[in-house]
Amino acid sequence: RAAAVIRALNRQRSRQTALPDALRLRALARVCLACLDACSRANDVRAPAVLAMLAQTFYVDHGEGARDERLYLGDLLAQHETWASQQFWERSTASAVLDAVDASRLEGDRHGELLFSSGAQDAARRVHLCVHAQLAAFCVSMKAFGAPLAEIRRHAVRTCSIYQLPADDLRVLLREYADTTPVEEVIV
């Protein structure tokens, strides 16, 4: 049932994302928190992954409509235990990658036949593009839900290694999550 609620919310995203007031946004957050709890009990990572993306979509304005004057659904869901679980991020990224790779298959693609065919290089490129796109989206969500930069970098490195992404892809992802903490200069 939680997944069905999140699917319905996903359909609503194309119609209207601004809520009329904070009261309705908080009510939506309570429903979403209950869905996250149910997904956690059911060991479901797909529905919360969709909700992570949606949480940055629904909002209420607190001013003249400027982006920095908005309260997002994600702000109200940020403290949920799901987002603190590295296992959640790993499993949900892997699930999303598999879905994206399946969706990118060309008519007639068969894994066994592709392996040693002229289309193998093109198929590998499509897989890498799917992995890179999904990983980039999940890293954005991790940051939005307060994951430490070091954890985001570890997730990116591990995922790039698992799927054998080119080093340039990893560099692009890591550049977005570089530690920019100023280092004090020590004078000896």
Helices and strands as residue ranges (DSSP letters): H 2-12, H 22-42, H 46-54, E 59-61, G 67-69, E 70-72, H 73-77, G 81-84, H 86-104, H 111-114, H 120-144, H 149-162, H 167-176
